[in-house]
């Protein structure tokens, strides 16, 4: 009885009320399969990426002369640093796998159909943010593959009509891939995940406006 009263009082708190509404007390159909667990799993992944990324950033130096050395320092000298890096790198791959399976499930069960078009639209925005964020992180260690990757990634923006060259020079911070590019990629790689989390919250809120697709109906 006491626990029930405490739970009811928490549901009326400004922060606890939305959490309880969307994550604890939200009603869902009883015939949902494990396929519907991919969404929550995809929602957990960004948080894990942010946590590991913050600890990695404490040891990373966004400078073309020191970035690779700082990664080697993390791998060899920092206790558990190798684990942090591999959790972050392989966690990104796992994130994509889960999201692709989530998209496949949504396509198979026509989750994009009316009235859930906005849910699907936000999902596409999340995927685009992931596609932009991942290659930027790939560049940060600044090895040979990272440098070539930065050149290809930034040069591809030149295909955008009218503003392509302007975007490329802004990303470079000059006339070629250099130290300014590393600094800008470092900043963007820390900004975009928080935008992704915000889009995920909006995605969840839009989904709960109409509820999940019920299999077989």
Protein Blocks (a to p, Z undefined) as FASTA:
>chain_A
ZZmmmmmmmmmpmklmmmmmmmmmpccdfkbcfklmmmmmmmmmmmmmmmmmmmmmmmpc
cdfklmmmmmmmmmmmmghklmmmmmmmmmmmmmmmmmmmmmmmmmmnopmbccklmmmm
mmmmmmmmmmmmmmmmmmmnopaklmmmmmmmmmmmmmpghjlmmmmmmmnopabdcfkl
mmmmmmmmmmmmmmmmmmmmmmmmmmmmnopadehZZ
